[in-house]
Amino acid sequence: MFERYTEKARRVIFFARYEASQFGSPCIETEHLLLGISREDKKLANRFLRSYASVASIRKQVEAHVTVREKTSTSIDLPLSNESKRVLAYAGEEAERLAHKHIGTEHLLLGLLREEKCFAAQILVERGVHLADAREEIGRMAHESLTQEQRTRPGVLGELSPYLTDLAEQTQPLVGRENELDRLMELLCRLTKKNPVLVGEPGVGKRTIVAGLARRIADGAVPQSLAEKPSWLSISLRFGSWIRIVLGTRGSTAHR
């Protein structure tokens, strides 16, 4: 049931079950889910409730609202109430609406707000947290997270830079492979079937030919039709026995 849940969301369910057992509740209610969110994801709770005092007051309000019974053992697997089941279903829908693969604490919060008549939703609305605003804010959070990830990740070209950059500068003048290089450029200038494969045992000079091609492209010493077309050069190696060369144009897509 919880395969799609993030670790934080799973811990929210765990803490909600714990809260229910402490109140002696026979099932996990929406207010227990809210307490679980405020306990597990303080950053999310503070973002919407704006202050620690507001978060802390939730527990007091829950304690004043419910009838506290004798605590039950935490080893008992308490079921979800019908309202809580709907909350989890709404959380899954909200994740899909945002095109998120996993269900996180933010989706659980939206699920609580969608179950409008539940006690947890009433608590949130009283503190100025409304569904439309929360959706907008969570969408903004996802965008900020993606932007930050893009800034910190080197990207594919960054990861492959030792292999893709400065190839021309690393090479020595090509000697004794001019015929093979000329044939390679001839194939790359074709309109179709222009992805040649260099085959040979390791060490026979396949990489040298490719480096010679990079040098010629960098120097502009290639046919005009070839010089105008390429915007990327993809090189695939397999067990050192062959090299596949794919020359692409702007707007094309390469599948490695």
Beta strands, then each sheet from edge to edge (+ up, - down):
strand 1: 197-199
strand 2: 232-238
strand 3: 242-248
sheet 1: 1+ 3- 2+
end
